[in-house]
Amino acid sequence: MLFHRPINIALSALALSFSIASSVQAADYPSRPITLVVPFAAGGPTDVVARSLGAELGKILKQPIVVENRTGAGGTVAANYVANAAPDGYTYFIHHNGMATATALYPALKYDPLTSFEYVGEVIDVPMTLLARKDFPASNMAEFITYAKANADKINLANAGPGAVSQLCGSLLQQALDVKFTTIPYQGTGPAMSALLGGQVDVLCDQTTQTIPHIQAGNVKFYGVTTLNRISKLPDAPTLNEQGLKDFEVKVWHGIYAPKGTPAADIAIFNKALKAALKSPEFTARMADLGAEIVSEDRQTPESLKKWVQSEINKWTPILKAEGINVN
C-alpha cells in the first residue's frame, strides 16, 4: 500500500493549505466595505430594514455596509445578481418571502433559492393586517366572514402585484373562507393603500409598517393581525387565527444570504455580527416603531433560515399554482 502514500501526503498538504488560507481570511475579515444588496427600491420597507441593520453591522464589523438597490421582477433580478457574484465574503443579500415564492411565480428562474446561496440567518418578522375601507359593511371579523361568504362576487381585493405578500395573504384568506373575490393588483402597497383609503377597493392585507398609522387614526376598518399570536404594537388586536381562521399565518420575513461558495469562516463572522446587531437598542427600537419583531435567537442561524425557506416553498407553491399565478 506504499504507493498510495505520496497521494495521501499531497491531499493532506492541500487540505492544510486550504485550512490555513481560510484561517488567514477569517482573521483579516472583513478588510474592506461589504455590499448588502436589496431587491427593492430605496425607501421601501425592505430597504428601511436593510439600512437600519447595515448601520449596526458596520459598527460591529468596523467596515462600511454599502446598501445597493437592484430592483425588478419581484426581487429575482437582485437574487440572480447575488447568485452569480464573487463568493468572497463581501456581497450579501437581504430578501423577504419572495425568496420562497420565486420558483412558483417564475418558471424560467435562473437560480435555485435552496442551492444557489449560502444561508446566514433570519432578521425580523413583520405582521400583516386585514383591513377594509372605512365604510365597509362589516364591523368586526365575525361580520366580515358572514358578509364575505354571502357577497364574495361584490368584493374587490387589492394587492401589490403577483408574488407580493399582500397577494399571498389575500390568496390564503380566500382559501380559508372558500370564496373568490375580484382581485385588483397595484404597483406596490402604497397605491393599493391609497385606493383603499379612497374607497376604490374594499379589502387589503398589508404589513404593519404601513397600516398602523391608518389603524390608529381610524381611517380603515381593522379586523385583526395575521400572526398566530398577538403583537406588542397592537396588543388589543385579535389574530385571525383566534377569530375562526384556524392556523392562519402570513407575515413578512427577512433573511440574509450570500453567494454559494462564500467561505464558511466569513459566514460565521457575519452571522455573529448579525446576532449582535439584532440585540442593538437602536435597531430594536427602530423595528418596534415599524411594528416589526426581531426573530428569536434560534432562528438567527443558517440552518433555521434554510429550513424556513423550504417550509415556505412547500406552503405557497400549491396555493400559487392552484390560482394559476405566475409571471412569464
C-alpha positions in Angstrom: 0.0 0.0 0.0 3.1 2.2 0.0 2.3 3.5 -3.5 -0.7 5.5 -2.0 1.5 7.5 0.4 2.5 10.3 -2.0 -1.1 10.9 -3.0 -2.2 11.0 0.7 0.6 13.4 1.6 -0.3 15.6 -1.3 -4.0 15.6 -0.4 -3.1 16.3 3.3 -0.9 19.2 2.2 -3.7 20.6 0.0 -6.2 20.4 2.8 -3.8 22.1 5.2 -3.2 24.9 2.7 -7.0 25.5 2.4 -7.3 25.5 6.2 -4.5 28.0 6.6 -5.9 30.2 3.8 -9.4 30.1 5.4 -7.9 31.0 8.8 -6.0 33.9 7.4 -9.0 35.2 5.5 -11.2 34.9 8.6 -8.6 36.6 10.8 -8.4 39.6 8.4 -12.1 39.6 7.6 -13.6 42.0 6.8 -10.9 44.3 5.5 -13.0 46.4 3.2 -16.6 47.6 2.7 -19.3 44.9 2.4 -22.2 45.3 0.0 -25.7 44.4 1.2 -28.0 44.0 -1.9 -31.6 45.0 -1.5 -34.1 43.7 -4.2 -36.5 46.6 -3.9 -36.5 50.4 -4.2 -34.9 52.8 -1.8 -37.3 53.9 0.9 -39.4 50.8 0.8 -40.0 48.5 3.8 -37.1 46.1 3.0 -34.8 49.0 2.2 -35.6 50.6 5.6 -34.8 47.3 7.4 -31.5 46.9 5.4 -30.2 50.4 6.1 -31.1 50.2 9.8 -29.4 46.8 10.0 -26.4 47.9 7.9 -25.7 50.8 10.2 -25.4 48.4 13.2 -23.4 45.8 11.3 -21.0 48.4 10.2 -20.3 49.4 13.8 -19.7 45.7 14.8 -17.6 44.7 11.8 -15.8 48.0 11.7 -16.3 48.3 7.9 -19.0 50.3 6.0 -22.1 48.3 4.8 -23.0 49.7 1.4 -26.7 49.2 0.6 -27.1 48.5 -3.1 -30.7 48.5 -4.5 -31.1 46.2 -7.5 -34.8 46.3 -8.4 -37.0 44.3 -10.7 -39.1 41.2 -11.3 -40.2 40.7 -7.7 -36.6 40.5 -6.3 -35.4 38.0 -8.8 -33.1 40.5 -10.6 -31.2 41.0 -7.3 -31.2 37.4 -6.4 -29.8 36.3 -9.7 -27.1 39.0 -9.4 -26.0 37.7 -6.0 -26.2 34.1 -7.1 -23.6 35.0 -9.7 -21.5 37.3 -7.6 -18.0 36.5 -6.4 -18.2 34.3 -3.3 -15.5 36.4 -1.4 -17.5 37.3 1.7 -18.1 40.9 0.6 -21.6 40.5 -1.0 -24.7 39.7 1.0 -28.4 39.8 0.1 -31.5 40.6 2.2 -34.8 39.3 0.9 -38.3 38.6 2.2 -40.9 36.0 1.3 -40.1 36.3 -2.4 -37.2 34.0 -1.8 -39.7 31.2 -1.3 -42.3 32.1 -3.9 -40.0 32.8 -6.8 -39.9 29.2 -8.1 -43.7 29.0 -8.4 -44.0 32.5 -9.9 -41.1 32.5 -12.4 -41.0 29.3 -14.4 -37.8 30.4 -16.1 -35.9 31.3 -12.9 -32.1 31.1 -13.4 -31.2 30.3 -9.8 -32.4 27.9 -7.2 -33.3 29.5 -3.8 -32.2 26.4 -1.9 -28.9 25.6 -3.7 -27.6 28.9 -5.2 -26.8 30.6 -2.0 -25.2 30.3 1.4 -27.6 31.0 4.2 -26.8 33.4 7.0 -29.9 33.8 9.2 -33.3 35.4 9.7 -33.7 39.0 10.8 -37.3 40.1 11.5 -40.9 39.3 11.1 -43.4 42.0 10.1 -47.1 41.1 10.8 -49.8 41.6 8.2 -53.2 43.2 9.0 -56.5 42.6 7.4 -58.3 45.9 6.5 -61.3 47.2 4.7 -62.4 50.6 3.5 -63.8 52.8 6.3 -67.5 52.4 5.2 -67.3 48.6 4.5 -70.5 46.9 5.9 -68.7 44.5 8.3 -67.7 46.0 11.6 -65.8 43.0 13.0 -64.3 39.7 11.8 -67.4 37.7 12.5 -69.4 40.1 10.4 -66.7 40.1 7.7 -66.7 36.3 7.4 -70.5 36.3 7.1 -70.6 39.1 4.6 -67.7 37.7 2.5 -69.4 34.3 2.1 -72.7 35.9 1.1 -71.2 38.7 -1.2 -67.9 37.4 -2.5 -68.6 38.4 -6.1 -69.2 42.0 -4.9 -65.9 42.4 -3.0 -62.7 43.9 -4.6 -59.4 42.8 -3.0 -56.4 44.9 -3.6 -52.8 43.7 -3.6 -49.3 44.9 -4.6 -49.0 42.6 -7.5 -48.2 38.9 -8.2 -46.0 37.4 -5.5 -46.3 40.3 -3.1 -47.0 39.3 0.5 -50.3 41.2 0.2 -51.2 39.0 -2.7 -50.2 35.8 -0.7 -52.3 37.0 2.2 -55.3 37.6 0.0 -55.0 34.2 -1.6 -54.8 32.5 1.8 -57.8 34.5 3.0 -59.9 33.4 0.0 -58.8 29.8 0.5 -59.7 29.9 4.2 -63.1 31.4 3.5 -63.7 29.2 0.4 -64.6 32.3 -1.6 -63.4 34.1 -4.7 -63.0 37.9 -4.6 -62.3 40.2 -7.6 -58.5 40.8 -7.3 -57.1 44.2 -8.3 -53.2 44.4 -8.4 -51.4 47.6 -8.0 -47.8 48.7 -8.5 -46.9 48.4 -4.8 -48.7 48.6 -1.5 -48.6 52.4 -1.5 -51.0 52.7 -4.4 -53.1 49.8 -3.0 -53.4 51.6 0.3 -54.4 54.9 -1.4 -57.1 53.0 -3.3 -58.4 51.6 -0.1 -58.4 54.9 1.7 -60.2 56.4 -1.3 -62.8 53.8 -1.3 -61.9 52.4 -4.8 -61.3 48.9 -3.3 -62.9 47.1 -0.4 -60.3 44.9 1.2 -56.5 44.8 1.6 -53.9 42.8 3.5 -50.8 44.9 4.3 -48.0 45.0 6.7 -47.9 46.9 10.0 -45.1 49.2 8.7 -47.7 50.9 6.6 -51.0 50.2 8.3 -50.6 51.1 12.0 -50.9 54.9 11.5 -54.1 54.4 9.5 -55.5 51.9 12.1 -54.7 54.2 14.9 -56.3 57.2 13.1 -59.4 55.2 12.3 -59.0 55.6 8.6 -59.9 52.0 7.9 -61.9 49.0 9.3 -59.4 46.8 11.1 -60.2 43.1 11.6 -57.1 41.6 13.1 -53.4 40.6 12.6 -52.3 37.6 10.6 -49.8 36.2 13.0 -50.6 33.2 15.3 -50.1 35.3 18.4 -51.0 38.9 19.2 -48.3 41.5 18.6 -46.8 44.1 21.0 -47.5 47.1 18.8 -51.3 46.3 18.7 -51.8 44.3 21.9 -55.5 44.5 22.0 -56.0 43.4 18.3 -57.1 39.8 18.0 -55.5 37.5 15.5 -57.5 36.0 12.6 -56.4 32.6 14.0 -58.3 33.2 17.2 -61.3 34.6 15.3 -62.1 31.5 13.4 -59.5 31.2 10.7 -57.6 28.3 12.3 -53.8 28.4 11.8 -54.0 31.5 9.6 -50.5 32.9 9.4 -48.9 35.3 7.0 -46.0 37.5 7.8 -43.3 39.4 6.0 -40.0 37.7 7.0 -36.5 38.8 6.1 -33.4 36.6 5.7 -29.7 37.2 4.8 -27.9 35.2 2.1 -24.5 35.2 0.4 -23.3 33.7 -3.0 -22.8 30.0 -3.0 -19.2 29.2 -2.0 -18.7 32.1 0.3 -16.1 30.9 2.9 -17.8 29.3 6.0 -15.5 31.3 8.3 -16.7 34.6 6.8 -20.3 33.5 7.1 -19.7 32.6 10.7 -18.2 36.1 11.4 -21.1 37.8 9.6 -23.7 35.7 11.4 -22.1 36.6 14.8 -22.3 40.2 13.8 -25.9 39.8 12.7 -26.9 38.3 16.1 -25.2 41.2 17.9 -26.9 43.8 15.6 -30.3 42.2 16.3 -29.7 43.0 20.0 -28.8 46.6 19.4 -31.1 49.0 21.2 -31.1 51.3 18.2 -32.1 48.6 15.8 -34.7 47.0 18.1 -36.3 50.4 18.8 -36.4 51.3 15.1 -38.1 47.9 14.3 -40.5 48.3 17.1 -41.6 51.7 15.6 -42.4 49.8 12.4 -44.4 47.1 14.2 -41.6 44.6 13.3 -40.4 41.9 15.6 -36.9 40.6 16.0 -36.8 36.8 15.4 -35.7 34.6 18.3 -32.0 33.7 18.5 -32.6 30.1 17.5 -33.9 31.5 14.1 -30.9 33.6 13.5 -28.9 30.7 12.1 -28.2 29.4 8.6 -29.8 26.1 9.3 -33.0 27.7 10.7 -33.4 30.0 7.7 -32.9 27.3 5.2 -35.5 25.1 7.0 -37.9 28.0 7.0 -37.5 28.8 3.3 -38.1 25.2 2.4 -41.3 25.2 4.6 -42.5 28.4 2.9 -41.9 26.9 -0.6 -44.0 23.9 0.5 -46.7 26.2 1.8 -47.1 28.7 -1.0 -46.3 26.7 -4.2 -49.5 24.7 -4.2 -51.6 27.8 -3.4 -50.0 29.9 -6.2 -50.3 27.0 -8.7 -53.9 26.4 -7.8 -54.7 30.0 -8.6 -52.7 29.9 -11.8 -50.5 32.8 -10.7 -47.1 33.0 -12.4 -45.0 35.6 -14.2 -43.9 34.7 -17.7 
